[in-house]
Amino acid sequence: MPQDLDRLIAKSVRDIPDFPQPGVVFKDITTLLADPEVFGAVVAAIADRHRGATVDHVVGLEARGFILAAPIALALGAAFVPVRKSGKLPSDTLSATYDLEYGTATVEMHTDAIAPGGRVLIVDDVLATGGTGRAAVDLVRRAGGTVVGFSVLMELAFLQGREKLADVELHALSVV
């Protein structure tokens, strides 16, 4: 694993101004995903951080969180659970609505995705305002799971999303 992962992440993620709307600077991770060394180092760093704990499920947040969470779940020998936008899952769901930095949204998770008492790591690419993360924590708890950690590739500290997740162990590989 590269020694200066934070520097590699910063170099590998590009900013897209005014996307998806004016005033928002979108963090595009596709350039990071295109570099197998950096992508692999990110997956390894998050998985290694949680390797000592029992993790039954790794929840990935739509959509870019899926890309990181699935290989982390495999590395930990855990099940992958998607949290998706409303109306995208085919079976019975739990839902939560939250505020984004540029609007509102609803996410869902299958009601049977996490067994009561299941130990859950939540993974996403970017922590911004914390709304999506808060919704995911609430869904896991409503399903009877225990959140054992919340890991992100990048935290946008100026948006103070960490405050909405004060009741979970939060880890960011890079903070900007």
PyMOL commands that set and color helices and strands:
alter all, ss='L'
color gray80, all
select helices_A, chain A and resi 5-12+30-33+36-50+64-76+131-142+157-159+161-165
alter helices_A, ss='H'
color red, helices_A
select strands_A, chain A and resi 14-17+25-28+57-61+79-85+93-100+103-110+119-127+146-155+170-175
alter strands_A, ss='S'
color yellow, strands_A
deselect
rebuild
show_as cartoon
